[in-house]
Amino acid sequence: MIHTRFCPAKVNLFLEVTGKRPNGYHELATLFAKIKLGDTLTVAIEPNEPTEISLTLTGPIGKRLRADETNLVCRAARGFLEHFKLTARLSFTLHKRVPTGAGLGGGSSDAANTLRILCDAFHKDKTELLPLAAKLGADVPLFMYDDTFLLGEGIGEKLTPVPCGGKLPWLVLIYPNAFISTKMVFGNFQLPDETQIQTNIKRLENLISCIKQGRELTAWTPFLFNRLESCVTPISHPVEHALNDLRAAGGKAVLMSGSGSTVFALLPTADEAERLARDVCAHGRTVFCTPFYTPEL
């Protein structure tokens, strides 16, 4: 029995840091958006006792990762079987396209979609696994939902789907082949004052309203924001240069995703996105041109 799932990546259209918990985790207000850039996960399932889990990695990023029990696919699979008290031989193949440490949630999507592919195969309710998803990583629950856009609060685990109307823009992403340590970014981070936070929360509300109403990209642009961008650009010239190149090439809605290092521009049409992608291609970076991910109905 063989099953296959697409594992979409994500960008953050908005990110504000709203507080810090006693355990050191920062609280966020963010708008996640899934994109059609992603990995492909396949699993062959056979009855077996005891459990055996194997993983084969392929694709342009696969050779950079470890195909052992530390991989999130293996960890998610074992967590699934233990939760439902099942045994099986699970042979996974992950075709890896999404760069790691890029602010795109690739590993989190792989983990969530491991849970989802196994739920489909074993006829289990995916909502029962949301606590397990959260234990695997803060962004993993995001990919347990079908929705394209989700409001994230808390440390990103409190999720509210945002329905969208109208035609969606395209994205051009630059991964500058630079790894950004989230721990380092937050290590020197100073919380904004409450007035700034509340002002930006209003921006987030306006952005969500634009998406719900199906308004054009020009209406979104004033409300796009990432608090961490100003923390990353002083310590990463590749990120700073990628942002500048997107803007110089005509991108107006330009932003960093998450804590970096990927940056992106939104364009109204596929043709405009493809032209921009050609203009910003350069040695030492990877450029993607993609629409948003919308689930098949």
N, C-alpha and C positions, 0 to 999 in steps of 0.2 A: 504494500500500500504506500503510494508516494503522494505527497502533498507539497504545494508550492505557494509562497506568499511574497508579495512585494513589500519592502520595508522602507517607507518614505522617510526622508530627512525633514528637518524643520529649520525655520529661521524665526527670529524674534522681531516682530514689527515694532514692539515697544518694550522697554525694560527700565523700570525704576526700582531702586532699592529702598524699601520702606522701613526697615528696622533690623535689629540683630538680636537673636535669641541667646539665652544664657549659655547654650551649648556651642555657640560660635557660628551657627548657621545664620545666613542673612535671609530676611523675608523680602519677597519680591512682589511687584505687580507687573505682569508681563502679558503680552499677546503673542501666543504661539501661532505659527502658520506652517502647515505641512506643504512640502514641495515634491515635484515629480522626479527629482533626483533621488535615487535610493539604491538599496541593496536587494538582492533576490535570494530568498531562503527556500531550500528544498529539504524535505525529510522523508526518508524511507523508514517505515515502522514495521517491526516484526514482533510477534509474541516471544518473550524470552524471560527467563529467571536464572540468575539475577540480572538486574538492569545493566545494560551496556550503552554508553553514549560516545559517539565519535563525531568529529567535525573535520571537514575538508574545506580549506579556504582557497578561493579562486578570485580572479578579477585583478584590476590594477592596484588595489590596496591590500589584497589578501596576503601577499608575501611579507607584509610588514607586521602581521599579527601572529599571536600564538594560538594554535589550534588545540588547546588543552583545557583542562577543567577550570582554568582561570578565565576563559573566554565567557562573556555574558550569555552567549547562546547555550553553552553547556550548563552554566549555573542556573539559568532559567528553566532548562529542560529538567534538570535534577529536582529543582524546587517544585515544578509541576507534578512530577511523579510522586514525590514524597507527600505533597499536599493531598493528593487523591489516593494515596496508598496503592500505586500501580507499579508494575514492572514491565519493561519492554527493551528491545534493542532499537535504539534511535540512531540513524546514520544521517547526519546533517551535511549539506553542502551550502556554503554561504559565498555567493558571488559579491565581492566587496567593491563598491564604487565610491562610497562616501568617505572622504578623508577623516582620519581620527584626530581628536583634539582640535577640531575645527569650529566648534560652536554650532554644529549642525545636528547633534543628537543621534549620530549614526549607530553607535553601540547601544543606546537606549532603545532605538527603534528595533534593532535586531533582537534584543531581549524581549520586548513586548510582543513582537510578532512570532517569536518562538512560543510564547505562552498561547497566543491566539491560534497558531497553526495546530498546536496540540489540543486545544479546546475543540476545534473543529473536528479533528480526527477521532477524539475520544468522546465527543458529544457532551462537553462540559460547559458550564456557564462562565464566561470570561469575567463577569463582574465579581465573581467570588475570589478572583485572583488579584484584585486591585491592591490589597495590603502586601501581597508578595511582590507585586510590581514595584511598589514604593520602596521596599527593602533592597531591591536590586539597584535602584538609582532614582534620584529625584525627578528625572525627565521620563522615566519609563512609563508611568501611568498615562502620560499624554498620548502615547501610541496605542493604548488600549481602547481609545475612542476612534470612531470613524470620521469625526468631523474634521474639516479643513482648518478652521480657526477655533482656538480655545483660549479663554482668559485663564491665566495661571496666578494663583495667590499663595500665601504661606511661603514655603520654600519652593513653590512651583507645583506642589502636589494637589492643591485645591483647584479643581478644574471646572470651568463652566463653558459649554459649547456656545459659539457665536455663529448664528445662522448668517449666510451671506446671500445677497441678491445681486443680479446684474453680472456683467462681464468682468472677469478678473484680469489684472495685469500679468505681465511676464516678469521673470527675474533673470538678471545676469549676476553670477556669483564669481568672486575671485578668492580662491584659496592660495595664499601667498607662500605655501609650503613652509610656514613658520608655526611652531607649537607655542601656544600661550598657556601658562599654568594658571588655572583658575584660583588656586590657593595663593599664588603670588599677587594676582590682581586684587583679591580681597584683603590680602595681608596689609596693604597700605591704604585701604579704602577708608574714607571718612564719610559718615552718613550726612546727607544733605539736611538742611533744617526743615522743620515741619511745613513752613510756608511753601518752600520749593516742592516738597513731596505732594502737597495738596494741589498745587498748580498743575503738576504733571499728571496727577490722577485724573484731573479734569480733561487733560489732553487725551488720555487713554479712553475716557468715556466718549469723547468726540470721535476718536478713531473707530471705536466699536460701532458707534452710530452710523458713520459713513459706510462701513462694511455691510451692516444690516440693511441699510437703505439702497445698497447697490450703486453708490455714487462713484463718479469717475476718479481716477488716480489723483488728479490735481486737487481734489478735496481731501485726500488722505495725507498728502505730503506735509502740511504744517504740523501734523500730530505724530509723525514718526520720531522715535527717540530711543536712545540707549545710554543710560547713565554710565555704563562701564567703558564706553568708547573713549572718553576723555582720560580714563585711567590706563588704557592699553596703548594708545598712540605714542605717549612719551617714552614707552619702554620697548616698542616694536616698530622700527622703521618700515619693515615690509607691510604691516597693516596700514600705517599712515600713508605710504606711497600708493597702496591699492585704493584707498579711499579717494585720494587726490586724483588718481588716474581716472577713476569712474566719473568724478565730477568734471574733470577737464574734458572728457570725451562726450559730455552732454547729459550725463545722468543727473537728475534733479532730486529724486527720492533715493538717497544713498545712505547706507547704515551698516554698522557692524552687527553680526549676529551673536547673541549670548555674550560670553566673555572672550570671543574671538577664537580663531584668527580670521575666519571667513568674513568678507564684507560683500554687500550686494547692492544692486540698483534695481528699482522697479521701473518698468517701461510699459506703455499702454498696449503695444502690439508685439506679436512675435517677430515681425520684420525689423522693428526698431531695436528689439532686444538682440537679434542676431547681428545687426550692424554694430551695436555697441560691443558685443562680445568679440567681434573681429578687431575692433579698434584697441581693445585693452589687452589682447593676447601678448604675452612677453615671456622670455626665457625665465625659468625659475618659479613660475606660478601656474596654477591650473584654473581654467575658466570654464564655467558651466552656463548654459542657457536653458531655462526650464520654465514651464508654467507651474502654477500651484497644483497641489495634489487634490483631486476631488474623488471621493469614493464612488465605485461603481454601484449603481442602484439596481 
